[in-house]
């Protein structure tokens, strides 16, 4: 029986069928089957003139720049990638897909918080998700998901993700 992705309700159902207490299933499952928590990183930006249009509203491309800063910090500080090593080896994480929803606008002078996290790891690509909030605005301004692949340059050949990533974070 595969135990990955089980929720509490499913564990209770299994325990009932086996006629044992659910805790007897949950404790060994969490000790044995638990992966490392998915890494997160938070950055902060202040909206500057160059981020805005004539009306003082942040350009859509400025949000992508802020997301890239957060994603790069996530990769270098939490996923173990190193900018100098990337330049030396020619192996880079390359964005292959971006999904972004603009829910509300930030304006000149807003202080933004960008939350990024590794969402999933596959054989050749990984997904990161991002949320952007502005100080003084309760709702999330931007949600974004990006798929990335490790690509060997200059031939632009996709490479498998590091084995330790799959061991630590793959489902």
C-alpha positions in Angstrom: 0.0 0.0 0.0 1.4 3.4 -0.9 1.3 5.9 2.0 2.4 9.1 0.3 -0.2 11.9 0.2 -2.4 10.4 2.8 -4.6 12.7 4.8 -6.0 12.1 8.3 -9.3 10.9 7.1 -7.7 8.3 4.9 -5.5 7.1 7.8 -8.6 6.8 10.0 -10.3 4.7 7.4 -7.2 2.4 7.1 -7.0 2.1 10.9 -10.7 1.2 11.1 -10.2 -1.6 8.6 -7.2 -2.9 10.4 -9.0 -2.5 13.8 -6.1 -0.4 15.3 -5.8 3.1 16.5 -5.0 5.6 13.8 -2.1 7.0 15.8 -0.3 3.6 15.5 -0.3 4.2 11.7 0.5 7.9 11.8 3.5 7.9 14.0 5.6 5.4 12.0 4.3 7.0 8.7 5.5 10.5 9.7 8.9 9.2 11.0 9.5 6.9 8.1 7.8 8.4 5.1 8.1 12.2 5.7 10.1 14.2 3.2 11.9 17.4 4.2 9.6 20.5 4.3 9.6 22.3 0.9 11.9 25.3 1.0 10.6 28.9 1.2 12.1 32.3 0.9 10.8 35.8 1.3 12.2 39.0 -0.2 11.1 42.7 0.2 11.0 45.4 -2.4 9.9 49.0 -2.4 8.0 50.2 -5.5 10.2 52.7 -7.3 9.6 55.1 -10.2 11.1 52.7 -12.8 8.5 50.0 -11.6 5.5 52.1 -12.5 3.6 53.6 -15.4 2.5 57.2 -15.8 -0.3 56.6 -13.4 2.0 55.3 -10.7 0.8 51.7 -11.0 3.3 48.9 -11.1 4.0 47.4 -14.6 3.3 43.7 -15.0 6.9 43.1 -16.0 8.1 44.7 -12.7 6.4 42.0 -10.7 8.2 39.3 -12.8 11.5 41.0 -12.0 10.6 40.9 -8.3 9.6 37.3 -8.6 12.9 36.5 -10.3 14.8 38.1 -7.4 12.9 35.9 -4.9 13.3 32.8 -7.1 17.1 33.4 -7.4 17.5 33.8 -3.7 15.4 30.6 -3.1 17.6 28.7 -5.5 20.9 30.0 -4.1 20.1 30.0 -0.4 17.7 27.1 0.0 18.2 24.7 -3.0 22.0 24.8 -2.9 22.6 26.4 -6.3 25.5 28.8 -6.7 25.7 31.6 -9.2 29.5 31.3 -9.7 29.2 27.5 -10.3 26.3 28.1 -12.8 28.5 30.5 -14.7 31.5 28.1 -14.6 29.6 24.9 -15.6 27.0 26.5 -17.9 24.2 24.6 -16.0 21.3 27.0 -15.3 17.7 26.8 -14.0 15.6 28.1 -16.9 12.0 29.2 -16.7 9.9 27.1 -19.1 6.5 28.2 -18.0 5.0 31.1 -16.1 1.4 31.3 -14.8 0.5 34.7 -13.2 -2.6 36.3 -11.9 -2.8 40.0 -11.3 -5.4 40.4 -8.6 -4.7 44.0 -7.4 -2.2 46.7 -8.1 0.6 48.1 -6.1 1.6 51.8 -6.6 4.6 54.0 -6.2 6.1 53.8 -2.7 4.3 50.6 -1.6 6.5 48.2 0.4 6.1 44.7 -1.1 6.7 41.3 0.4 7.3 38.4 -2.0 6.9 34.9 -0.7 8.4 32.1 -2.8 8.4 28.4 -2.3 9.5 25.2 -4.0 6.2 23.6 -4.9 7.2 20.3 -6.5 10.2 18.4 -7.9 10.0 16.1 -11.0 12.7 14.3 -12.9 13.6 17.2 -15.2 11.6 20.2 -14.0 10.6 21.8 -10.8 7.8 24.2 -9.9 8.0 27.3 -7.7 5.1 29.4 -6.5 5.0 33.0 -5.4 2.7 35.5 -3.7 3.1 39.2 -3.5 1.6 41.4 -0.8 1.8 45.1 -0.2 2.0 46.7 3.2 -1.4 48.2 4.1 -3.3 46.0 1.6 -4.7 42.9 3.2 -5.3 40.8 0.0 -2.7 39.1 -2.1 -1.8 41.2 -5.1 -0.1 38.6 -7.3 0.0 34.8 -7.5 2.5 33.1 -9.8 3.7 29.6 -10.6 6.8 28.9 -12.6 8.1 25.7 -14.0 11.9 25.5 -14.4 14.3 23.0 -15.9 18.0 22.7 -15.4 19.5 23.4 -18.8 23.1 22.8 -20.0 24.3 25.8 -22.1 25.3 26.6 -24.7 23.6 23.5 -26.3 20.4 24.2 -24.4 20.0 20.5 -23.3 17.7 19.8 -20.4 19.4 17.8 -17.6 18.0 15.7 -14.7 17.5 17.6 -11.5 20.0 16.8 -8.7 19.2 13.4 -7.1 19.2 14.9 -3.6 16.4 17.2 -4.6 14.2 14.2 -5.5 15.2 12.4 -2.3 14.4 15.4 -0.2 11.3 17.0 -1.8 9.8 14.8 -4.6 6.4 13.2 -3.8 
